[in-house]
Amino acid sequence: MNLRVLRIDLKRSVAPWAGAAVLVVPLAFLGLLPGPWAGEGAPWTGQWTSMALWTRYPLFFLWPLAVGLGALQGLRDPRSKMSELLTSTPRPGWQRALAQAGPTALTLVAGFLLVVCVGAVRVFVGGASYGHLGWLPISLVGALALAAGALLGMGVARALPSVLTPPALAVAALVLTSLLRQNSDGALPAAAAPHALSLLSPAVAEVRESLLTLTASVHLGQTLWLLGMAATGLALLAAAAPRTRLLALAPVLAGTGAALLLLPSTPRDTYVVDRVAAQQVCEGPVCVTKAHEARLAELAGPGKEALRLLRGALGGRAPAAVHETTVPRASLGEAERSPGFLLVDFDDPAFGAARAAGGDSARERELTRVLVGQGMAPLCRPRTGSESGTLEETVAQGIGAAWVLGDLKPLAGTMHEARFQTELARPAWEKLTALPRAEQRGRMLALHTAALSCADRPLDALTGGGAR
């Protein structure tokens, strides 16, 4: 296809509108609407892998749109009543198919890759400390999905030339992506459909963990399925006889079979922790993942101070180092806890509030308070995403930090209002501080043990189990 033919086809096709829709809609979705893609956990402009996954997320409605627009383009020749004339020319059918399909497929790919480029620029400008190319296959498969969907729509519309074909195909594709859509309720995303079958969807689940990435078998399986789909679409566009159209279904059937053999059957084999991104980068006893290496400088001082204070409060039971947690966690599930390490979860809004506090000295004091509270009473139910932890756990952390630092104040940034924290904390604090110092220390050790064991009511350890 020369440039002159390409320009003509762009003018008389839906290609420009398709490319514009694929560019504008996801940018508006990710950039203007509130949602987890704009949160603290794994924002779409925070890290390279999460950016690539979030740009694949809108495909659950963009892919049906591409299929429908492709079908609309496939009706061009039947609507103009030129099918018989074109088939009578000596030009091979596959060349006519490429000439018709090329502009739409190219503009869809270009629009999607521009969205990825916008995300990549924002990640780069944001100073992501972990640069790598492992995110590229995620984005390339997404671009291939849009092109393959449009080609399939064109081919089906050519075989079934009806004004009802484009909307019917778009709705059918939307139903398919909805049925195969994965959710993030567990530690790893999963779907109601058989897992390997759900991976045929070009979309991915909500990104809750910035360290998770897709395995190579997922990329390969999805690529084979999409290439088979594209080949079937082109074959249907070029086919003239009913028998040829039946043979055109062979590529998509073969691609589906090969994909189902390659695609993982369990979420654990689909989403894995990026080992390089999860490597601990340390400054003394304070460590964060390589993906969050930029935060090490601000955490190192408060982390060392918190460890010193915890040694004085807990003695031999105090954690020996600060580590960022890397274990995927189920929604509403228990947080990772360790007696030997003070585990940091940057998704915890209490850390976000501490980082936003005043100047450098105020920020360090608030970070130290949050770290001491986490060390004294490790969270069982985390305060991340849509979860808020329990009020009692938050109050227990506040009292633990107050006992070490000497002043009782509510933790900022949590979903539990300061007045509710104070109402619950004040009686327990007064009862605790009325005891001799040695007994106070015994109660704090009991609180630490109860929190590590994920006790339902950690404040009972402070109050002796009495009413609060």
Number of C-alpha atoms within 10 A of each C-alpha: 12 7 8 9 12 14 11 11 18 18 11 11 20 18 23 17 15 24 22 15 19 26 21 14 14 22 20 10 14 22 15 10 11 10 12 18 24 16 15 17 21 23 21 27 25 26 27 25 28 27 27 26 24 26 25 27 22 21 25 22 18 25 28 26 26 30 30 29 26 34 32 25 25 30 24 20 16 16 12 8 11 11 14 11 9 14 15 9 9 7 10 12 18 15 13 17 21 16 16 25 26 18 25 29 24 17 24 27 22 18 22 28 19 17 19 23 13 13 25 19 11 18 21 15 10 12 12 18 18 16 16 12 8 16 18 14 17 22 21 18 19 28 24 21 30 31 29 27 27 31 35 32 35 33 30 24 28 26 22 16 20 14 13 12 22 27 17 13 23 23 17 15 24 21 15 16 22 15 14 25 23 22 15 17 16 14 18 24 22 24 19 11 13 12 20 22 16 23 26 22 21 25 26 26 19 21 25 27 20 25 24 23 21 21 19 15 16 23 19 17 23 26 21 21 23 28 19 24 29 25 21 27 31 26 25 29 28 23 22 16 10 11 9 13 19 13 13 23 17 16 21 21 15 14 22 22 14 17 26 20 13 18 24 20 16 14 17 14 15 23 20 15 18 18 14 13 22 20 16 20 18 18 16 11 14 24 25 27 23 22 23 21 18 15 15 18 12 14 21 20 16 22 29 20 17 28 24 15 19 24 14 12 19 18 11 11 15 22 21 18 18 26 21 20 21 23 14 19 19 15 19 18 14 14 20 19 19 12 15 15 19 26 25 24 19 17 18 20 22 23 23 16 17 21 19 14 16 11 9 12 10 14 19 22 18 23 27 25 28 25 29 30 27 24 32 31 29 31 24 20 19 25 22 21 17 11 15 17 20 18 17 18 24 28 28 33 30 28 29 27 29 18 21 20 14 10 10 17 17 21 27 19 17 21 17 18 13 15 10 12 19 18 11 16 23 16 13 22 20 11 14 21 12 10 12 9 11 8 13 17 17 14 20 24 22 19 26 26 19 19 26 20 14 19 15 13 15 24 27 20 21 23 18 13 11 10 8 12
